[in-house]
Amino acid sequence: MRPGDTVARLSGDRFGIMLSDIARHADAAIPLSRLHAALAELIEADTTSIAVSVTIGVAVWSEDGEEPEPLLRNAEAAMTAGKVGGAGRTHFFSAALGEAVRGRAQMEGEMRRAITNGEFVVYFQPIVDGIASRTVGAEALIRWRRRPASSSNSGCMSCGLPAASAGAGRRKAASCGCRSTCRRGSCARTSSASRWRL
């Protein structure tokens, strides 16, 4: 890095770099391209060559925030978005990305409240053997019965949960649905004369 730049380890394999004399996104391109080039060189450890790559998220004061915490949060959001395209990339924060991050956070909050309020309901859709004219199984569908207070305008969905919520809320909703499916499926199979798949 350049004289005047600061590097700090944040946690695990996450590092923060504070570049001096950066007024806009384009100003960061040259020093960060040099960083990518330096890290692209193999590291020799005993008889092993180790390849290192890095995904960099960039937020610029004051374009992307004027306080340390929002700047760091926006840089992390840019880094996360950059990882989608693979390692070895630099991704810059943008207003559109910020809106997407806020949307995901809002969705996560709504999903947590939905779990607490019992808004996720499991439905079973029969799978029928047309030749034998009998039910051979069922597909479990989780639906979100949103209450009017929910601010998101997306409606009831089946199977997949909203793509915007890939975090803890989605995992908890899926786990809740799986538990309900297993309980109800077990009772249905126990009471049925013939075995069917779920």
Buried (B, 14 or more C-beta within 10 A) or exposed (E): BEEEBEEEEEEEEEEBBBBEEBEEBEEBBEBBEEBBEEBEEEEEEEEEEEEEEBBBBBBBBEBBBEEEEBBBBBBBBBBBBBEEEEEBBBBBBBEEBBEBBEBBBBBBBBBBBBBEEEBBEBEBEEEEEEEEEEEEBBEBBBBBEBEEEBEBEEEEBEEEBBEBBEEEBBEBBBEBBEEBBEEBBEEEBEEEEEEBEB
